[in-house]
Amino acid sequence: MDKMNKVVYVYLVFEKKDYFFGSIAAIYDHLSAEQVGAGYHTLWNVRWKETSVILRPGLL
């Protein structure tokens, strides 16, 4: 395996749904800021801990 792909795992706590995205920006192509509980820049600043979703960056 030569190339690793980045993935951002999103779990909507209140909806109990899992999503996988290639970037934080891609989250907002499919989910609203209201669903996520935070805007794009907020996710970068709070490091994914103070929202109603669970985000886990990782590699595929």
Distance bins in CASP14 RR format, pairs under 12 A and 6 or more apart:
PFRMAT RR
TARGET T0000
AUTHOR 0000-0000-0000
RMODE 2
METHOD distances of the structure
MODEL  1
1 59 0 0 0 0 0 1 0 0 0 0 0
1 60 0 0 0 0 1 0 0 0 0 0 0
3 59 0 0 0 0 0 1 0 0 0 0 0
3 60 0 0 0 0 1 0 0 0 0 0 0
4 58 0 0 0 0 1 0 0 0 0 0 0
4 59 1 0 1 0 0 0 0 0 0 0 0
4 60 1 0 0 1 0 0 0 0 0 0 0
5 20 0 0 0 0 0 1 0 0 0 0 0
5 21 0 0 0 0 0 1 0 0 0 0 0
5 22 1 0 0 1 0 0 0 0 0 0 0
5 23 0 0 0 0 0 1 0 0 0 0 0
5 57 0 0 0 0 0 1 0 0 0 0 0
5 58 0 0 0 0 1 0 0 0 0 0 0
5 59 1 0 0 1 0 0 0 0 0 0 0
5 60 1 0 1 0 0 0 0 0 0 0 0
6 20 0 0 0 0 0 1 0 0 0 0 0
6 21 0 0 0 0 1 0 0 0 0 0 0
6 22 1 0 1 0 0 0 0 0 0 0 0
6 23 1 0 0 1 0 0 0 0 0 0 0
6 24 0 0 0 0 0 1 0 0 0 0 0
6 25 0 0 0 0 0 1 0 0 0 0 0
6 26 0 0 0 0 0 1 0 0 0 0 0
6 56 0 0 0 0 0 1 0 0 0 0 0
6 57 1 0 0 1 0 0 0 0 0 0 0
6 58 1 0 0 1 0 0 0 0 0 0 0
6 59 1 0 0 1 0 0 0 0 0 0 0
6 60 1 0 0 1 0 0 0 0 0 0 0
7 18 0 0 0 0 0 1 0 0 0 0 0
7 19 0 0 0 0 0 1 0 0 0 0 0
7 20 1 0 1 0 0 0 0 0 0 0 0
7 21 1 0 0 1 0 0 0 0 0 0 0
7 22 1 0 1 0 0 0 0 0 0 0 0
7 23 0 0 0 0 1 0 0 0 0 0 0
7 24 0 0 0 0 0 1 0 0 0 0 0
7 26 0 0 0 0 0 1 0 0 0 0 0
7 27 0 0 0 0 0 1 0 0 0 0 0
7 55 0 0 0 0 0 1 0 0 0 0 0
7 56 0 0 0 0 1 0 0 0 0 0 0
7 57 1 0 0 1 0 0 0 0 0 0 0
7 58 1 0 1 0 0 0 0 0 0 0 0
7 59 1 0 0 1 0 0 0 0 0 0 0
7 60 1 0 1 0 0 0 0 0 0 0 0
8 18 0 0 0 0 0 1 0 0 0 0 0
8 19 0 0 0 0 1 0 0 0 0 0 0
8 20 1 0 0 1 0 0 0 0 0 0 0
8 21 1 0 1 0 0 0 0 0 0 0 0
8 22 1 0 1 0 0 0 0 0 0 0 0
8 23 1 0 0 1 0 0 0 0 0 0 0
8 24 1 0 1 0 0 0 0 0 0 0 0
8 25 0 0 0 0 1 0 0 0 0 0 0
8 26 1 0 0 1 0 0 0 0 0 0 0
8 27 1 0 0 1 0 0 0 0 0 0 0
8 28 0 0 0 0 0 1 0 0 0 0 0
8 30 0 0 0 0 0 1 0 0 0 0 0
8 31 0 0 0 0 0 1 0 0 0 0 0
8 36 0 0 0 0 0 1 0 0 0 0 0
8 43 0 0 0 0 1 0 0 0 0 0 0
8 44 0 0 0 0 0 1 0 0 0 0 0
8 48 0 0 0 0 1 0 0 0 0 0 0
8 53 0 0 0 0 0 1 0 0 0 0 0
8 54 0 0 0 0 0 1 0 0 0 0 0
8 55 1 0 1 0 0 0 0 0 0 0 0
8 56 1 0 0 1 0 0 0 0 0 0 0
8 57 1 0 1 0 0 0 0 0 0 0 0
8 58 1 0 0 1 0 0 0 0 0 0 0
8 59 0 0 0 0 0 1 0 0 0 0 0
8 60 0 0 0 0 0 1 0 0 0 0 0
9 17 0 0 0 0 0 1 0 0 0 0 0
9 18 1 0 0 1 0 0 0 0 0 0 0
9 19 1 0 0 1 0 0 0 0 0 0 0
9 20 1 0 1 0 0 0 0 0 0 0 0
9 21 0 0 0 0 1 0 0 0 0 0 0
9 22 0 0 0 0 1 0 0 0 0 0 0
9 24 0 0 0 0 0 1 0 0 0 0 0
9 27 0 0 0 0 0 1 0 0 0 0 0
9 48 0 0 0 0 0 1 0 0 0 0 0
9 53 0 0 0 0 1 0 0 0 0 0 0
9 54 1 0 0 1 0 0 0 0 0 0 0
9 55 1 0 0 1 0 0 0 0 0 0 0
9 56 1 0 1 0 0 0 0 0 0 0 0
9 57 1 0 0 1 0 0 0 0 0 0 0
9 58 1 0 0 1 0 0 0 0 0 0 0
9 59 0 0 0 0 0 1 0 0 0 0 0
9 60 0 0 0 0 0 1 0 0 0 0 0
10 17 0 0 0 0 1 0 0 0 0 0 0
10 18 1 0 0 1 0 0 0 0 0 0 0
10 19 1 0 1 0 0 0 0 0 0 0 0
10 20 1 0 0 1 0 0 0 0 0 0 0
10 21 1 0 0 1 0 0 0 0 0 0 0
10 22 0 0 0 0 0 1 0 0 0 0 0
10 23 0 0 0 0 0 1 0 0 0 0 0
10 24 0 0 0 0 1 0 0 0 0 0 0
10 26 0 0 0 0 1 0 0 0 0 0 0
10 27 1 0 0 1 0 0 0 0 0 0 0
10 28 0 0 0 0 0 1 0 0 0 0 0
10 30 0 0 0 0 1 0 0 0 0 0 0
10 31 1 0 0 1 0 0 0 0 0 0 0
10 35 0 0 0 0 1 0 0 0 0 0 0
10 36 1 0 0 1 0 0 0 0 0 0 0
10 37 0 0 0 0 0 1 0 0 0 0 0
10 38 0 0 0 0 0 1 0 0 0 0 0
10 43 0 0 0 0 1 0 0 0 0 0 0
10 48 0 0 0 0 1 0 0 0 0 0 0
10 51 0 0 0 0 1 0 0 0 0 0 0
10 52 0 0 0 0 0 1 0 0 0 0 0
10 53 1 0 1 0 0 0 0 0 0 0 0
10 54 1 0 0 1 0 0 0 0 0 0 0
10 55 1 0 1 0 0 0 0 0 0 0 0
10 56 0 0 0 0 1 0 0 0 0 0 0
10 57 0 0 0 0 0 1 0 0 0 0 0
11 17 1 0 0 1 0 0 0 0 0 0 0
11 18 1 0 1 0 0 0 0 0 0 0 0
11 19 1 0 0 1 0 0 0 0 0 0 0
11 20 0 0 0 0 0 1 0 0 0 0 0
11 21 0 0 0 0 0 1 0 0 0 0 0
11 27 0 0 0 0 0 1 0 0 0 0 0
11 31 0 0 0 0 0 1 0 0 0 0 0
11 35 0 0 0 0 0 1 0 0 0 0 0
11 36 0 0 0 0 0 1 0 0 0 0 0
11 48 0 0 0 0 0 1 0 0 0 0 0
11 51 0 0 0 0 0 1 0 0 0 0 0
11 52 0 0 0 0 1 0 0 0 0 0 0
11 53 1 0 0 1 0 0 0 0 0 0 0
11 54 1 0 1 0 0 0 0 0 0 0 0
11 55 1 0 0 1 0 0 0 0 0 0 0
11 56 0 0 0 0 1 0 0 0 0 0 0
12 18 0 0 0 0 1 0 0 0 0 0 0
12 19 1 0 0 1 0 0 0 0 0 0 0
12 27 0 0 0 0 0 1 0 0 0 0 0
12 30 0 0 0 0 0 1 0 0 0 0 0
12 31 1 0 0 1 0 0 0 0 0 0 0
12 32 0 0 0 0 0 1 0 0 0 0 0
12 34 0 0 0 0 0 1 0 0 0 0 0
12 35 1 0 0 1 0 0 0 0 0 0 0
12 36 1 0 0 1 0 0 0 0 0 0 0
12 37 0 0 0 0 1 0 0 0 0 0 0
12 51 0 0 0 0 1 0 0 0 0 0 0
12 52 1 0 0 1 0 0 0 0 0 0 0
12 53 1 0 1 0 0 0 0 0 0 0 0
12 54 0 0 0 0 1 0 0 0 0 0 0
12 55 0 0 0 0 0 1 0 0 0 0 0
13 35 0 0 0 0 0 1 0 0 0 0 0
13 36 0 0 0 0 0 1 0 0 0 0 0
13 37 0 0 0 0 1 0 0 0 0 0 0
13 51 0 0 0 0 1 0 0 0 0 0 0
13 52 1 0 1 0 0 0 0 0 0 0 0
13 53 1 0 0 1 0 0 0 0 0 0 0
13 54 1 0 0 1 0 0 0 0 0 0 0
13 55 0 0 0 0 0 1 0 0 0 0 0
14 34 0 0 0 0 0 1 0 0 0 0 0
14 35 0 0 0 0 1 0 0 0 0 0 0
14 36 0 0 0 0 0 1 0 0 0 0 0
14 37 0 0 0 0 1 0 0 0 0 0 0
14 51 0 0 0 0 0 1 0 0 0 0 0
14 52 1 0 1 0 0 0 0 0 0 0 0
14 53 0 0 0 0 1 0 0 0 0 0 0
14 54 0 0 0 0 0 1 0 0 0 0 0
15 31 0 0 0 0 1 0 0 0 0 0 0
15 34 0 0 0 0 0 1 0 0 0 0 0
15 35 1 0 0 1 0 0 0 0 0 0 0
15 36 0 0 0 0 0 1 0 0 0 0 0
15 37 0 0 0 0 0 1 0 0 0 0 0
15 52 0 0 0 0 1 0 0 0 0 0 0
15 53 0 0 0 0 1 0 0 0 0 0 0
15 54 0 0 0 0 0 1 0 0 0 0 0
16 52 0 0 0 0 0 1 0 0 0 0 0
16 53 0 0 0 0 0 1 0 0 0 0 0
16 54 0 0 0 0 0 1 0 0 0 0 0
17 30 0 0 0 0 0 1 0 0 0 0 0
17 31 0 0 0 0 1 0 0 0 0 0 0
17 35 0 0 0 0 1 0 0 0 0 0 0
17 36 0 0 0 0 0 1 0 0 0 0 0
17 52 0 0 0 0 0 1 0 0 0 0 0
17 53 0 0 0 0 1 0 0 0 0 0 0
17 54 0 0 0 0 0 1 0 0 0 0 0
18 53 0 0 0 0 0 1 0 0 0 0 0
18 54 0 0 0 0 1 0 0 0 0 0 0
18 55 0 0 0 0 0 1 0 0 0 0 0
18 56 0 0 0 0 0 1 0 0 0 0 0
19 26 0 0 0 0 1 0 0 0 0 0 0
19 27 1 0 0 1 0 0 0 0 0 0 0
19 28 0 0 0 0 0 1 0 0 0 0 0
19 29 0 0 0 0 0 1 0 0 0 0 0
19 30 1 0 0 1 0 0 0 0 0 0 0
19 31 1 0 0 1 0 0 0 0 0 0 0
19 35 0 0 0 0 1 0 0 0 0 0 0
19 36 0 0 0 0 1 0 0 0 0 0 0
19 53 0 0 0 0 1 0 0 0 0 0 0
19 54 0 0 0 0 0 1 0 0 0 0 0
19 55 0 0 0 0 1 0 0 0 0 0 0
19 56 0 0 0 0 0 1 0 0 0 0 0
20 26 0 0 0 0 1 0 0 0 0 0 0
20 27 0 0 0 0 0 1 0 0 0 0 0
20 30 0 0 0 0 0 1 0 0 0 0 0
20 55 0 0 0 0 0 1 0 0 0 0 0
20 56 0 0 0 0 1 0 0 0 0 0 0
20 57 0 0 0 0 0 1 0 0 0 0 0
20 58 0 0 0 0 0 1 0 0 0 0 0
20 60 0 0 0 0 1 0 0 0 0 0 0
21 27 1 0 1 0 0 0 0 0 0 0 0
21 28 0 0 0 0 1 0 0 0 0 0 0
21 29 0 0 0 0 1 0 0 0 0 0 0
21 30 1 0 0 1 0 0 0 0 0 0 0
21 31 0 0 0 0 1 0 0 0 0 0 0
21 36 0 0 0 0 0 1 0 0 0 0 0
21 43 0 0 0 0 0 1 0 0 0 0 0
21 53 0 0 0 0 0 1 0 0 0 0 0
21 55 0 0 0 0 1 0 0 0 0 0 0
21 56 0 0 0 0 0 1 0 0 0 0 0
21 57 0 0 0 0 1 0 0 0 0 0 0
21 58 0 0 0 0 0 1 0 0 0 0 0
21 60 0 0 0 0 0 1 0 0 0 0 0
22 29 0 0 0 0 0 1 0 0 0 0 0
22 30 0 0 0 0 0 1 0 0 0 0 0
22 55 0 0 0 0 0 1 0 0 0 0 0
22 57 0 0 0 0 1 0 0 0 0 0 0
22 58 0 0 0 0 1 0 0 0 0 0 0
22 59 0 0 0 0 0 1 0 0 0 0 0
22 60 0 0 0 0 1 0 0 0 0 0 0
23 29 0 0 0 0 1 0 0 0 0 0 0
23 30 0 0 0 0 0 1 0 0 0 0 0
23 40 0 0 0 0 0 1 0 0 0 0 0
23 43 0 0 0 0 0 1 0 0 0 0 0
23 44 0 0 0 0 0 1 0 0 0 0 0
23 55 0 0 0 0 0 1 0 0 0 0 0
23 57 0 0 0 0 1 0 0 0 0 0 0
23 58 0 0 0 0 0 1 0 0 0 0 0
24 31 0 0 0 0 0 1 0 0 0 0 0
24 33 0 0 0 0 0 1 0 0 0 0 0
24 36 0 0 0 0 1 0 0 0 0 0 0
24 38 0 0 0 0 0 1 0 0 0 0 0
24 39 0 0 0 0 1 0 0 0 0 0 0
24 40 1 0 0 1 0 0 0 0 0 0 0
24 41 0 0 0 0 1 0 0 0 0 0 0
24 42 0 0 0 0 0 1 0 0 0 0 0
24 43 1 0 1 0 0 0 0 0 0 0 0
24 44 1 0 0 1 0 0 0 0 0 0 0
24 45 0 0 0 0 0 1 0 0 0 0 0
24 46 0 0 0 0 0 1 0 0 0 0 0
24 47 0 0 0 0 0 1 0 0 0 0 0
24 48 0 0 0 0 1 0 0 0 0 0 0
24 51 0 0 0 0 0 1 0 0 0 0 0
24 53 0 0 0 0 0 1 0 0 0 0 0
24 55 1 0 0 1 0 0 0 0 0 0 0
24 56 0 0 0 0 0 1 0 0 0 0 0
24 57 0 0 0 0 1 0 0 0 0 0 0
25 31 0 0 0 0 0 1 0 0 0 0 0
25 39 0 0 0 0 0 1 0 0 0 0 0
25 40 1 0 0 1 0 0 0 0 0 0 0
25 41 0 0 0 0 0 1 0 0 0 0 0
25 43 0 0 0 0 1 0 0 0 0 0 0
25 44 0 0 0 0 0 1 0 0 0 0 0
26 36 0 0 0 0 0 1 0 0 0 0 0
26 40 0 0 0 0 0 1 0 0 0 0 0
26 43 0 0 0 0 0 1 0 0 0 0 0
26 55 0 0 0 0 0 1 0 0 0 0 0
27 33 0 0 0 0 1 0 0 0 0 0 0
27 35 0 0 0 0 1 0 0 0 0 0 0
27 36 1 0 0 1 0 0 0 0 0 0 0
27 37 0 0 0 0 0 1 0 0 0 0 0
27 38 0 0 0 0 1 0 0 0 0 0 0
27 39 0 0 0 0 1 0 0 0 0 0 0
27 40 1 0 0 1 0 0 0 0 0 0 0
27 42 0 0 0 0 0 1 0 0 0 0 0
27 43 1 0 0 1 0 0 0 0 0 0 0
27 44 0 0 0 0 0 1 0 0 0 0 0
27 48 0 0 0 0 0 1 0 0 0 0 0
27 51 0 0 0 0 0 1 0 0 0 0 0
27 53 0 0 0 0 1 0 0 0 0 0 0
27 55 0 0 0 0 1 0 0 0 0 0 0
27 57 0 0 0 0 0 1 0 0 0 0 0
28 34 0 0 0 0 0 1 0 0 0 0 0
28 35 0 0 0 0 1 0 0 0 0 0 0
28 36 1 0 0 1 0 0 0 0 0 0 0
28 37 0 0 0 0 0 1 0 0 0 0 0
28 38 0 0 0 0 0 1 0 0 0 0 0
28 39 1 0 0 1 0 0 0 0 0 0 0
28 40 1 0 1 0 0 0 0 0 0 0 0
28 41 0 0 0 0 0 1 0 0 0 0 0
28 42 0 0 0 0 0 1 0 0 0 0 0
28 43 0 0 0 0 1 0 0 0 0 0 0
29 36 0 0 0 0 0 1 0 0 0 0 0
29 40 0 0 0 0 0 1 0 0 0 0 0
30 36 0 0 0 0 0 1 0 0 0 0 0
31 37 0 0 0 0 1 0 0 0 0 0 0
31 38 0 0 0 0 0 1 0 0 0 0 0
31 39 0 0 0 0 0 1 0 0 0 0 0
31 40 0 0 0 0 0 1 0 0 0 0 0
31 43 0 0 0 0 0 1 0 0 0 0 0
31 51 0 0 0 0 0 1 0 0 0 0 0
31 52 0 0 0 0 0 1 0 0 0 0 0
31 53 0 0 0 0 1 0 0 0 0 0 0
31 55 0 0 0 0 0 1 0 0 0 0 0
32 38 0 0 0 0 0 1 0 0 0 0 0
32 39 0 0 0 0 1 0 0 0 0 0 0
32 40 0 0 0 0 0 1 0 0 0 0 0
32 53 0 0 0 0 0 1 0 0 0 0 0
33 39 1 0 1 0 0 0 0 0 0 0 0
33 40 1 0 0 1 0 0 0 0 0 0 0
33 41 0 0 0 0 0 1 0 0 0 0 0
33 42 0 0 0 0 1 0 0 0 0 0 0
33 43 0 0 0 0 1 0 0 0 0 0 0
33 51 0 0 0 0 0 1 0 0 0 0 0
33 52 0 0 0 0 0 1 0 0 0 0 0
33 53 0 0 0 0 0 1 0 0 0 0 0
34 51 0 0 0 0 0 1 0 0 0 0 0
34 52 0 0 0 0 1 0 0 0 0 0 0
34 53 0 0 0 0 0 1 0 0 0 0 0
35 51 0 0 0 0 0 1 0 0 0 0 0
35 52 0 0 0 0 1 0 0 0 0 0 0
35 53 0 0 0 0 1 0 0 0 0 0 0
36 42 0 0 0 0 1 0 0 0 0 0 0
36 43 1 0 0 1 0 0 0 0 0 0 0
36 46 0 0 0 0 0 1 0 0 0 0 0
36 48 0 0 0 0 0 1 0 0 0 0 0
36 50 0 0 0 0 0 1 0 0 0 0 0
36 51 1 0 0 1 0 0 0 0 0 0 0
36 52 1 0 0 1 0 0 0 0 0 0 0
36 53 1 0 1 0 0 0 0 0 0 0 0
36 54 0 0 0 0 0 1 0 0 0 0 0
36 55 0 0 0 0 1 0 0 0 0 0 0
37 43 0 0 0 0 1 0 0 0 0 0 0
37 46 0 0 0 0 0 1 0 0 0 0 0
37 48 0 0 0 0 0 1 0 0 0 0 0
37 50 0 0 0 0 1 0 0 0 0 0 0
37 51 1 0 1 0 0 0 0 0 0 0 0
37 52 1 0 1 0 0 0 0 0 0 0 0
37 53 1 0 0 1 0 0 0 0 0 0 0
37 54 0 0 0 0 0 1 0 0 0 0 0
37 55 0 0 0 0 0 1 0 0 0 0 0
38 44 0 0 0 0 1 0 0 0 0 0 0
38 45 0 0 0 0 1 0 0 0 0 0 0
38 46 1 0 0 1 0 0 0 0 0 0 0
38 47 0 0 0 0 0 1 0 0 0 0 0
38 48 0 0 0 0 1 0 0 0 0 0 0
38 49 0 0 0 0 0 1 0 0 0 0 0
38 50 1 0 0 1 0 0 0 0 0 0 0
38 51 1 0 1 0 0 0 0 0 0 0 0
38 52 0 0 0 0 1 0 0 0 0 0 0
38 53 1 0 0 1 0 0 0 0 0 0 0
38 55 0 0 0 0 1 0 0 0 0 0 0
39 45 0 0 0 0 1 0 0 0 0 0 0
39 46 0 0 0 0 1 0 0 0 0 0 0
39 48 0 0 0 0 0 1 0 0 0 0 0
39 50 0 0 0 0 0 1 0 0 0 0 0
39 51 0 0 0 0 1 0 0 0 0 0 0
39 52 0 0 0 0 0 1 0 0 0 0 0
39 53 0 0 0 0 0 1 0 0 0 0 0
39 55 0 0 0 0 0 1 0 0 0 0 0
40 46 0 0 0 0 0 1 0 0 0 0 0
40 51 0 0 0 0 0 1 0 0 0 0 0
40 55 0 0 0 0 0 1 0 0 0 0 0
42 48 0 0 0 0 1 0 0 0 0 0 0
42 49 0 0 0 0 0 1 0 0 0 0 0
42 50 0 0 0 0 1 0 0 0 0 0 0
42 51 1 0 0 1 0 0 0 0 0 0 0
42 52 0 0 0 0 0 1 0 0 0 0 0
42 53 0 0 0 0 0 1 0 0 0 0 0
42 55 0 0 0 0 0 1 0 0 0 0 0
43 49 0 0 0 0 0 1 0 0 0 0 0
43 50 0 0 0 0 1 0 0 0 0 0 0
43 51 1 0 0 1 0 0 0 0 0 0 0
43 52 0 0 0 0 0 1 0 0 0 0 0
43 53 0 0 0 0 1 0 0 0 0 0 0
43 54 0 0 0 0 0 1 0 0 0 0 0
43 55 1 0 0 1 0 0 0 0 0 0 0
43 57 0 0 0 0 0 1 0 0 0 0 0
44 51 0 0 0 0 0 1 0 0 0 0 0
44 55 0 0 0 0 0 1 0 0 0 0 0
44 57 0 0 0 0 0 1 0 0 0 0 0
45 51 0 0 0 0 0 1 0 0 0 0 0
46 52 0 0 0 0 0 1 0 0 0 0 0
46 53 0 0 0 0 0 1 0 0 0 0 0
46 55 0 0 0 0 1 0 0 0 0 0 0
47 55 0 0 0 0 1 0 0 0 0 0 0
47 56 0 0 0 0 0 1 0 0 0 0 0
47 57 0 0 0 0 1 0 0 0 0 0 0
48 54 1 0 0 1 0 0 0 0 0 0 0
48 55 1 1 0 0 0 0 0 0 0 0 0
48 56 1 0 0 1 0 0 0 0 0 0 0
48 57 0 0 0 0 1 0 0 0 0 0 0
48 58 0 0 0 0 0 1 0 0 0 0 0
49 55 0 0 0 0 1 0 0 0 0 0 0
49 56 0 0 0 0 0 1 0 0 0 0 0
END
